């Protein structure tokens, strides 16, 4: 059997199971089994595949058929041009969340041209519910002069973020890590921040069971936003003013259907200049406001 034939066979199995992007997944899994990349795999497609490597590939296909997501099988996921290590105790970084990074860097660049701070390196960012650290590390990678802190309630998630930071930001005084529940994770010495960002759990508890099987395998702690999906979001909004510098902002990812309710919560807590940012598909994905 050749490499091309193995991909065709694997993709057919995935397609029959109703899995999206079967050809892509089959190619990624075979590249992983061969310890190579997709570009090299295409070039080698006419070459024969050993029985040992084909058996390894079939094992990966079976894991995908069982509902395990491709990122957990490969142990990695690309986000903002960076390759993050992921394990089942952290949420898989998604393209939609890049909107949060874009909104954050846009805000920081806007301030650097204004009067909020005399020097850009005075800006500080706090990432709550950081998970794999995709948002915090991406912001630090794109704006290395900004001080970045990250907090998560999961010790396993925070350890993965530390590994990702060491891999992706070598030799950089990268990210300060805090373990605990939202703002309770922060020591008194953490002070206040120019910007708070978060991709919090925002899926309503009652709809978790309706999610695709592979999503349900992701940590419920990172998905479940309580009744209506706003429990964690409301706590973040309520606590933010105590941890923001004057004129600082809060940015959060959420479901498009939650934006109106979140706008009300922000306004009640004293936030103004509320803005919603659309993701690449045109859906409302990130909402934020400024606290004066």
C-alpha positions in Angstrom: 0.0 0.0 0.0 1.2 3.5 -0.9 1.0 6.6 1.2 -1.6 8.0 -1.1 -3.7 4.8 -0.9 -3.6 4.9 2.9 -4.8 8.5 3.0 -7.6 7.6 0.6 -8.7 4.6 2.8 -8.5 6.6 6.0 -10.4 9.5 4.6 -13.1 7.2 3.3 -13.6 5.8 6.8 -13.8 9.2 8.4 -16.2 10.5 5.7 -18.5 7.5 6.3 -18.6 8.4 10.0 -19.7 11.9 9.1 -16.5 13.6 10.3 -15.8 17.0 8.7 -12.7 17.5 6.6 -11.9 13.8 6.3 -9.1 14.2 3.8 -7.3 16.8 5.9 -7.7 14.8 9.1 -6.4 11.6 7.4 -3.4 13.5 6.0 -2.6 15.0 9.4 -2.9 11.7 11.1 -0.6 9.9 8.7 1.9 12.7 8.8 1.9 12.3 12.6 2.3 8.5 12.3 5.3 9.1 10.0 6.7 11.9 12.1 6.7 14.3 9.2 4.6 17.2 7.9 1.9 17.4 5.3 4.1 19.0 2.7 6.6 16.2 2.8 3.7 13.7 2.9 2.4 14.9 -0.4 5.8 14.7 -2.0 6.1 11.1 -0.8 2.6 10.0 -1.7 3.6 7.4 -4.3 6.0 5.7 -1.9 5.1 2.4 -0.1 3.9 2.4 3.5 5.3 -0.2 5.9 2.9 -2.5 7.7 4.1 -1.1 11.0 3.4 2.5 10.0 0.0 1.6 8.4 -1.0 -0.1 11.7 -0.1 3.0 13.7 -2.1 5.1 11.2 -5.1 2.8 11.6 -4.9 3.2 15.3 -5.0 7.0 15.0 -8.0 6.8 12.6 -9.8 4.6 15.2 -9.2 7.3 17.8 -10.7 9.9 15.5 -13.7 7.7 14.7 -14.3 7.3 18.5 -14.9 11.1 18.7 -11.5 12.2 19.9 -10.6 15.6 18.3 -7.7 15.9 16.0 -5.8 18.3 18.2 -5.8 15.9 21.2 -4.6 13.1 19.0 -1.8 15.1 17.6 -1.1 16.9 20.9 -0.9 20.3 19.3 -2.9 23.1 17.7 -1.9 26.1 15.6 -3.1 29.5 16.8 -1.9 32.9 15.6 1.0 31.2 13.8 2.2 29.5 16.9 2.0 25.8 17.6 0.6 25.1 21.1 0.8 21.9 23.0 -2.7 20.7 24.0 -3.9 17.9 26.2 -7.5 16.8 27.3 -7.3 19.0 30.4 -7.2 22.2 28.3 -9.6 23.7 25.7 -8.5 23.4 22.1 -7.6 26.9 20.8 -10.0 27.9 18.0 -9.8 30.4 15.1 -12.7 32.4 16.6 -10.6 33.2 19.6 -8.0 34.9 17.4 -10.6 37.7 17.3 -9.9 38.3 21.0 -6.2 38.6 20.4 -6.8 41.0 17.5 -9.1 43.2 19.7 -6.6 43.2 22.5 -3.6 44.2 20.3 -5.7 46.8 18.5 -6.6 48.3 21.9 -3.0 48.3 23.1 -1.7 49.9 19.9 -4.5 52.5 20.1 -3.4 53.4 23.6 0.3 53.6 22.6 -0.6 56.3 20.1 -2.7 58.2 22.7 -2.3 59.6 26.1 -3.2 56.7 28.5 0.4 55.9 29.0 3.6 57.7 28.2 5.4 54.5 27.2 3.9 51.3 25.7 5.9 49.1 28.1 3.7 50.5 30.9 0.8 48.5 29.7 -0.2 45.3 31.5 -2.6 42.6 30.5 -4.4 40.0 32.6 -5.8 36.8 30.8 -8.4 35.1 32.9 -9.4 31.4 32.2 -6.1 31.2 30.3 -6.2 27.4 29.6 -3.3 26.5 27.2 -2.2 30.1 27.3 -3.0 30.7 23.6 -4.4 34.3 24.2 -1.8 35.4 26.7 1.2 34.0 24.8 -0.1 35.3 21.4 -0.4 38.8 22.9 3.0 38.7 24.4 4.5 37.3 21.1 3.0 40.1 19.1 3.6 42.9 21.7 6.7 41.8 23.7 6.9 45.1 25.5 3.6 44.5 27.3 3.5 42.8 30.7 1.2 39.8 30.6 -0.2 37.8 33.5 -2.4 34.7 33.2 -4.7 32.9 35.7 -6.6 29.6 35.6 -8.4 27.5 38.1 -6.9 24.3 36.7 -3.4 23.4 37.8 -3.0 21.0 34.8 -3.9 23.8 32.4 -1.5 26.2 34.0 1.4 23.7 33.7 0.7 23.3 30.0 0.7 27.1 29.6 4.1 27.3 31.3 5.4 24.7 28.9 4.0 26.5 25.9 5.4 29.8 27.1 8.9 28.3 27.5 8.7 26.7 24.0 7.2 29.7 22.1 8.8 32.6 24.0 12.3 31.3 24.7 14.6 33.7 26.6 11.7 36.1 27.1 10.4 37.3 30.5 7.1 36.1 29.1 4.1 35.6 31.3 3.3 35.7 35.0 1.2 32.7 36.0 -1.4 32.5 38.8 -3.4 29.5 40.0 -6.9 30.1 41.3 -10.5 31.1 40.7 -10.6 34.3 38.5 -9.4 37.3 40.5 -8.9 35.2 43.7 -5.8 33.8 41.9 -4.0 37.1 42.1 -1.7 38.1 44.9 -1.9 41.6 46.3 1.4 42.4 44.5 -0.3 41.8 41.1 -1.7 45.4 41.2 -4.0 46.6 38.5 -4.0 46.1 34.8 -4.5 48.2 31.7 -6.5 45.4 30.0 -8.3 42.3 31.1 -9.1 39.7 28.5 -10.9 36.3 28.8 -12.2 33.5 26.8 -14.4 32.2 29.7 -16.7 29.2 29.9 -19.9 30.6 28.2 -21.9 27.6 27.1 -25.1 27.2 29.0 -25.1 24.1 31.3 -28.3 22.8 29.8 -26.9 22.7 26.3 -23.6 20.9 27.0 -25.1 17.5 26.2 -26.1 18.8 22.7 -22.6 19.6 21.6 -20.7 17.4 19.2 -19.1 14.4 20.7 -15.5 15.7 20.3 -16.4 19.0 22.0 -18.0 17.1 24.9 -14.6 15.5 25.5 -13.0 18.9 26.2 -12.8 19.9 29.9 -16.3 20.8 31.1 -14.7 23.3 33.4 -13.6 25.3 30.3 -17.0 25.0 28.6 -19.8 25.3 31.2 -20.9 28.8 31.8 -23.7 27.9 34.2 -27.4 28.6 33.6 -27.8 30.7 30.5 -24.0 30.6 30.1 -23.4 33.9 31.8 -22.3 32.9 35.3 -18.6 33.2 34.9 -18.9 36.2 32.6 -20.9 38.1 35.2 -18.3 37.4 37.8 -15.6 38.7 35.5 -17.5 41.9 34.8 -18.4 42.4 38.5 -14.8 42.1 39.7 -13.0 43.9 36.8 -13.2 47.5 38.1 -11.2 46.6 41.2 -8.4 45.3 39.0 -8.4 47.8 36.2 -6.4 51.0 36.0 -8.4 54.2 35.3 -9.4 54.1 31.7 -8.7 50.4 31.4 -10.7 48.0 29.4 -12.2 44.5 29.6 -12.5 42.2 26.5 -14.3 38.8 26.5 -15.2 36.2 24.0 -18.8 35.0 24.1 -21.6 33.5 22.0 -23.2 36.0 19.5 -26.6 35.4 21.1 -25.2 36.6 24.5 -24.0 40.0 23.3 -27.1 42.0 24.2 -27.3 40.5 27.8 -23.5 41.1 28.3 -23.9 44.7 27.1 -26.5 45.3 29.9 -24.2 43.7 32.5 -21.3 45.9 31.4 -23.4 49.1 31.5 -24.8 48.2 34.9 -21.2 47.9 36.3 -20.2 51.2 34.9 -18.5 50.3 31.7 -18.8 52.6 28.7 -17.6 52.8 25.1 -18.9 49.2 24.6 -17.8 47.6 21.4 -18.5 44.3 19.7 -15.9 42.7 17.4 -16.9 40.2 14.6 -15.0 37.0 13.9 -13.9 35.9 10.4 -17.3 34.5 9.6 -18.9 37.8 10.5 -20.4 36.6 13.8 -20.3 38.8 16.8 -17.6 37.1 18.9 -15.9 39.5 21.3 -17.3 42.3 23.4 -15.6 44.9 25.5 -15.9 48.2 27.3 -13.9 50.8 29.1 -14.0 51.6 32.8 -13.4 55.2 33.7 
